[in-house]
Amino acid sequence: MITEFRARSRPWQIRLALGGAVAVALVVLEALNAPYPAVVLATVVSGTLCLLSLVVPERHFVRYTLLATAVSCALTLVETVLARRPENTPGMMELCVLLWLITRAVRRCSPLMATVLPAAPAFAAVVLPLRIAERGDNLNSAIGIIVASVPFMVVLGLCLRLYDALRAREREAILQTQRLEHARELHDFVAHHVTAIVAQTKAARFTAAAGHSQSPEDLDQMLAHIERAGSQALGSMRAMVSSLRDTSAPAATSPTGGLTGLRDLTRDFSAVGPSAELNLDPRLTDRPLPPEITTAVHRVVQESLTNVRKHAAGAGRVEVRVALRPGAPEELEVSVADDGRVGAEAGGGAWNGGGYGLVGLTERIERAGGRLTAGPGDDGGWHVLALLPLA
C-alpha cells in the first residue's frame, strides 16, 4: 500500500492524504457520540478497519474485508445489549464504506469470491442502524433504505467490472497492434540487410570452394558490400530501439525523399545479385505522396527483392515498375517481376508459408487502403503486384 502510494504523482498523494485524514476525522467525530469510552475506541477501530479495507492492495482485500465486517458486526451486537447507546448516529462514515466494500468486492474479486464476499459487508451495513438508541419507524426506514442500496452497489460494481474488462481488452488490442507493427518493422528493416549479408557470404564461400582465386580488389569490394549491409542493419536496429525507447520523439523509420530512394535500393541489389531495372513513372518523381504510401512502396520493393535473392533460382533479371495505373490516375501500381524458376525451391516458396513477408506486406498494403497479389508470372518467374490509392 505504501509502495502504491509512493508511485502516485505528488498531487494525487496530497489528495489521497487529505481524503484519508478527513475520513478518519469523521470516524472519530461520530465515535464520540458513544456513551462509553470503550465503545468510542471500538467504533474508531471498526471504522478505521473499514477504511483500510477500501484502500488495501488486492492481495489483502479479502482478509481485511472479512476482518472489518466481523469487527463491525461484533460491535453492533455489543451495542444492542448496552443500556445506553448513541442517540443520533450509528456511524454513517462506516456505513458508506461498508457499501463501497460491496462495490469493490464485485468489481475486483474473482467471479466466485465476487459472488460470496459482498454478503459480509452487506450484512454489516444492514444491521449497523441497530447501534442507535431509537427504535420504531425511523429505524425501520433506515434499514429499508440500506437494504435497497445493496443491489445498487452490486450493479455499480458489475458496471465497473465490465468497464475494466473493456479497458483491458482495448489495451491488449493496442499492444497486439504494436507487436505486429514491430514485427513488420523488424522484418522489413533488418531481414533485408541480413539476407544481403548471407547471400554475399555464400557467394564468397562458393567462389573459394570452387578454387577460384580472387584478386584483393574483388575481395575488398565483396567485404565492403558485407560491411555496408551490416552497418545498414545496425542503423535500422538503432532506429527501432530509439522508437521504442522514446515515444515522444519516435525515430524516423519511414523512407524519406519520396520514391527516389528506390534507385539506391535497386542499385545495391544489382551489385550483389541479378540485375534489377527500375522503371519509375516520371509523373511520380516530383509529386508529393503521403508518407504511408511511400513507405508501403519501399517495403513492397524491398521485400520482393529480398525474396528474389533468397528463393528465385536462376533469376538473371528483375523488373521493378512503379507507375500510375492506366485508366486510374489516382491509383499507384507497384510491380516486381523476376525471370527465375518457380517451384518449391524458387520464388513460390517465399510466399507459401516459409516466412512472414507476405503477411506483413499484406497488412501494410491493406492498412494503406490497397491490395496485394503474388504468384507465378505470365512469362515465368514470380510476380508481386501492389495497388495503392493515392487519395
Secondary structure in CASP SS format (residue, H / E / C, confidence):
PFRMAT SS
TARGET T0000
AUTHOR 0000-0000-0000
METHOD secondary structure of the structure
MODEL  1
M C 1.00
I H 1.00
T H 1.00
E H 1.00
F H 1.00
R H 1.00
A H 1.00
R C 1.00
S C 1.00
R H 1.00
P H 1.00
W H 1.00
Q H 1.00
I H 1.00
R H 1.00
L H 1.00
A H 1.00
L H 1.00
G H 1.00
G H 1.00
A H 1.00
V H 1.00
A H 1.00
V H 1.00
A H 1.00
L H 1.00
V H 1.00
V H 1.00
L H 1.00
E H 1.00
A H 1.00
L C 1.00
N C 1.00
A C 1.00
P C 1.00
Y C 1.00
P H 1.00
A H 1.00
V H 1.00
V H 1.00
L H 1.00
A H 1.00
T H 1.00
V H 1.00
V H 1.00
S H 1.00
G H 1.00
T H 1.00
L H 1.00
C H 1.00
L H 1.00
L H 1.00
S H 1.00
L H 1.00
V H 1.00
V C 1.00
P C 1.00
E H 1.00
R H 1.00
H H 1.00
F H 1.00
V H 1.00
R H 1.00
Y H 1.00
T H 1.00
L H 1.00
L H 1.00
A H 1.00
T H 1.00
A H 1.00
V H 1.00
S H 1.00
C H 1.00
A H 1.00
L H 1.00
T H 1.00
L H 1.00
V H 1.00
E H 1.00
T H 1.00
V C 1.00
L C 1.00
A C 1.00
R C 1.00
R C 1.00
P C 1.00
E C 1.00
N C 1.00
T C 1.00
P C 1.00
G C 1.00
M H 1.00
M H 1.00
E H 1.00
L H 1.00
C H 1.00
V H 1.00
L H 1.00
L H 1.00
W H 1.00
L H 1.00
I H 1.00
T H 1.00
R H 1.00
A H 1.00
V H 1.00
R H 1.00
R H 1.00
C C 1.00
S C 1.00
P H 1.00
L H 1.00
M H 1.00
A H 1.00
T H 1.00
V H 1.00
L C 1.00
P C 1.00
A H 1.00
A H 1.00
P H 1.00
A H 1.00
F H 1.00
A H 1.00
A H 1.00
V H 1.00
V H 1.00
L H 1.00
P H 1.00
L H 1.00
R H 1.00
I C 1.00
A C 1.00
E C 1.00
R C 1.00
G C 1.00
D H 1.00
N H 1.00
L H 1.00
N H 1.00
S H 1.00
A H 1.00
I H 1.00
G H 1.00
I H 1.00
I H 1.00
V H 1.00
A H 1.00
S H 1.00
V H 1.00
P H 1.00
F H 1.00
M H 1.00
V H 1.00
V H 1.00
L H 1.00
G H 1.00
L H 1.00
C H 1.00
L H 1.00
R H 1.00
L H 1.00
Y H 1.00
D H 1.00
A H 1.00
L H 1.00
R H 1.00
A H 1.00
R H 1.00
E H 1.00
R H 1.00
E H 1.00
A H 1.00
I H 1.00
L H 1.00
Q H 1.00
T H 1.00
Q H 1.00
R H 1.00
L H 1.00
E H 1.00
H H 1.00
A H 1.00
R H 1.00
E H 1.00
L H 1.00
H H 1.00
D H 1.00
F H 1.00
V H 1.00
A H 1.00
H H 1.00
H H 1.00
V H 1.00
T H 1.00
A H 1.00
I H 1.00
V H 1.00
A H 1.00
Q H 1.00
T H 1.00
K H 1.00
A H 1.00
A H 1.00
R H 1.00
F H 1.00
T H 1.00
A H 1.00
A H 1.00
A C 1.00
G C 1.00
H C 1.00
S C 1.00
Q C 1.00
S C 1.00
P H 1.00
E H 1.00
D H 1.00
L H 1.00
D H 1.00
Q H 1.00
M H 1.00
L H 1.00
A H 1.00
H H 1.00
I H 1.00
E H 1.00
R H 1.00
A H 1.00
G H 1.00
S H 1.00
Q H 1.00
A H 1.00
L H 1.00
G H 1.00
S H 1.00
M H 1.00
R H 1.00
A H 1.00
M H 1.00
V H 1.00
S H 1.00
S H 1.00
L H 1.00
R H 1.00
D C 1.00
T C 1.00
S C 1.00
A C 1.00
P C 1.00
A C 1.00
A C 1.00
T C 1.00
S C 1.00
P C 1.00
T C 1.00
G C 1.00
G C 1.00
L C 1.00
T C 1.00
G H 1.00
L H 1.00
R H 1.00
D H 1.00
L H 1.00
T H 1.00
R H 1.00
D H 1.00
F H 1.00
S H 1.00
A H 1.00
V H 1.00
G C 1.00
P C 1.00
S E 1.00
A E 1.00
E E 1.00
L E 1.00
N E 1.00
L E 1.00
D C 1.00
P H 1.00
R H 1.00
L H 1.00
T C 1.00
D C 1.00
R C 1.00
P C 1.00
L C 1.00
P C 1.00
P H 1.00
E H 1.00
I H 1.00
T H 1.00
T H 1.00
A H 1.00
V H 1.00
H H 1.00
R H 1.00
V H 1.00
V H 1.00
Q H 1.00
E H 1.00
S H 1.00
L H 1.00
T H 1.00
N H 1.00
V H 1.00
R H 1.00
K H 1.00
H H 1.00
A C 1.00
A E 1.00
G C 1.00
A C 1.00
G C 1.00
R E 1.00
V E 1.00
E E 1.00
V E 1.00
R E 1.00
V E 1.00
A E 1.00
L E 1.00
R E 1.00
P C 1.00
G C 1.00
A E 1.00
P E 1.00
E E 1.00
E E 1.00
L E 1.00
E E 1.00
V E 1.00
S E 1.00
V E 1.00
A E 1.00
D E 1.00
D C 1.00
G C 1.00
R E 1.00
V C 1.00
G C 1.00
A C 1.00
E C 1.00
A C 1.00
G H 1.00
G H 1.00
G H 1.00
A H 1.00
W H 1.00
N C 1.00
G C 1.00
G C 1.00
G C 1.00
Y C 1.00
G H 1.00
L H 1.00
V H 1.00
G H 1.00
L H 1.00
T H 1.00
E H 1.00
R H 1.00
I H 1.00
E H 1.00
R H 1.00
A C 1.00
G C 1.00
G C 1.00
R E 1.00
L E 1.00
T E 1.00
A E 1.00
G E 1.00
P E 1.00
G C 1.00
D C 1.00
D C 1.00
G C 1.00
G C 1.00
W E 1.00
H E 1.00
V E 1.00
L E 1.00
A E 1.00
L E 1.00
L E 1.00
P E 1.00
L C 1.00
A C 1.00
END
